[in-house]
Each structure stands twice: as structure tokens, then as C-alpha cells.
Amino acid sequence: MKNKKVVAVAIAVLTTAAAAGMIALGGDKNNSADGMNNTEISQTENNPATQENSSQPAAVANQASTIEVGIEDYAYKPAAIRVKAGTTVRWTNRDSVEHNVVADQKSSDAPLSELLAKGKSYSFTFNKVGTYSYHCAPHPYMKGTVIVE
Ligand code: CO
């Protein structure tokens, strides 16, 4: 008998909750039928989207102004990077063999390093928008690209 009472009470509680839920849903439906409330809802939906959009350029602006590229196992890592104009890229050789960074199309806007011994770095600041492919002079199959936006 006690168990039946508990079940009955539980059903009563659930029924009450469901009824309350239906009432709440009904209230929402009534509100959204109101033109003023619809406007408020669409504004609430638009605001986070606007904030996201405006934060994207900020995230790019907050990017580190120096990007590291490793030279390891006869490869540039990462081989392709995308940076903002004004970004400095620093290549560091981690191989025992000497490597360098030579732009495929030589220009004052493109990188050109001496041969780098193990542990040595070369930095170049990309100020001009463009796509800069480069290679290692002693190992022309070592290729990399910097896309400057
Ligand atoms: Co090399």
C-alpha cells in the first residue's frame, strides 16, 4: 500500500510539473505572438553574432608578432604559414646539417639568410602582402611558403 501511495504521489508531481511546463510553454507562445517580444528575441540573437564578428579581427590583431618555424629533418615546420603584414618569422635550424632560407624570387621584401648552423636562427619581417615561397639552397627540395595578408 505504501508503495502505491509513493507511485501515486510521484505521478501527481510529474503531472503537476508537466502541467506547469505546458503553462510555461503556452506563456512563451503568447509572448512570441506579441510583436514587441519578437523584436527583443531577434536582437538577443543578433548581438552575440555581432560580438563574434567584431572579435575575429581582434583575435588576428592579438596574434604574436613573431612566428617560429623550425628547420628539422630537412624540412621547414610548418612548411606553410599565413601571417599578417608586419609579422616577423623566425626560422631556427635544429638539424646538424646547415640549412638556409632563400626566397624563390629574390627581393628586399623576401627572406634571404646565410647558412644556419644547428641552433642558429634567422628572422625576417614580412611587410608586404603576398605569397613568398622559399627553399634551402643546399637542399632545393626543402620548400616553404609564407602567405602575408
Ligand atoms: Co637544407
Boltz pocket constraint, residues with backbone or C-beta under 6 A from the ligand:
constraints:
  - pocket:
      binder: B
      contacts: [[A, 74], [A, 98], [A, 99], [A, 100], [A, 136], [A, 137], [A, 138], [A, 139], [A, 142]]
      max_distance: 6.0
